[in-house]
C-alpha cells in the first residue's frame, strides 16, 4: 500500500505542476500583454508569489477538498489515483489546445466520478458541491462586476491626466496587482492538491485520528505549482492575454486587482474557486468599459464551453479509470 500511496502523491504533485502551467496565464497574461514585463520575467515573478502564498491564508480550501466534496470513508489510494488521472488528462488536453479551463473543477470532477461508481450519490457532500457549482457562475460574475466598477472609478479619477502619465503610473502599479493576484492563485489552487494528498494520508492511516495538512504537504504543493507557473502554458497565456480584449497597463491593474479580491475572499471562506474563471470575468469586465464589442465574445463562448464540460469530462474519465482498476486489483 505504501508504494501506491507514494505513487499517488507523485501524481498529485504532477497535477499541481500542470495546474501551474495552465494557470500561469491567469497570473501573467495581463502583465505580458501590456508589456510591463517580458514573458520570462513575468512567470518568474508569478512563480515566486505562488510559492510564498504557502505562508498566508491558512488551509481552509484544503479542508474543503479533503472533507467537503465526498465522504472520506470511501476514499482510498485507488480512488485518489483515479481522481487525479481524470483531472490530469483533461488538464493536459486543454493546456495543449490553449483552453484556459478550471483545473480546480477538473480535480473536483475527478473526485466525483469514482465516488458515484463506488457508492452512488449518497457519498457526495451536497453542500460542498453546490457551493463549487454556484461559484462556476459567481466567480466570473463577481470578477466581471468588480473589474468593471474598478475600471470606471479609475477612468474618472484619472480623466484629466495624459495617457502617457497614466500608462507610466500603472506600469508600476501592475507589478503590485499581479503579485497580489499570484498570491491569491497560489493560496487557492495549491490548497486543492494539499487537500487531496491530506485526505489520502488520513484515510491510509498516516495522519492519525485527526485530519490535518502536514507542513511538508503545504511546501511540496506550493513548490510544484510554482515550478509549473515558471514553465508556463504559453498557448493559454496568448488566449487570455491577447485573445479576449486589447489591454493597457491600467486595464491589467484593474483586472488583476478585481480577480485578486475575489479569489482571496473565497479562499478565506474555504471556497475552491477557479482562478481561470475569475480573471477571465475580470478581463471581460474591464474590456466592456470601452464598448461591449471590445470583448471578443466568440472566443469567450469557446472558453465558457470548456468550463461547462470540465467537471463532467473529468468525472467520466476518472470513473472509467476507477472501474478498470477495480477489475484488476
ABEGO torsion letter per residue (X at the ends): XAAAAAAAAAAAAAAAAAAAAAAAAAAAAAAAAAGABBAAAAAAAAAAAAAAAAABGEAAAAAAAAAAABBAAABBAAAAAAAAAAAAAAAAAAAAAGBBBBAAAAAAAAAAAAAAAAAEAAABBAAAAAAAAAAAAAAAAAAAAAAAAAAAAAAAAAAABBAAAAAAAAAAAAAAAAAAAAAAAAAAAAAAAAAAAAAAAAAAGAAEABBBBBAAAAAAAAAAAAAAAAAEBAAAAAAAAAAABBBBAAAAAAAAAAAAAAAAAAAAAGBBBBAAAAAAAAAAAAAAAABAAABBAAAAAAAAAAAAAAAAAAAAAAAAAAAAAAAAX
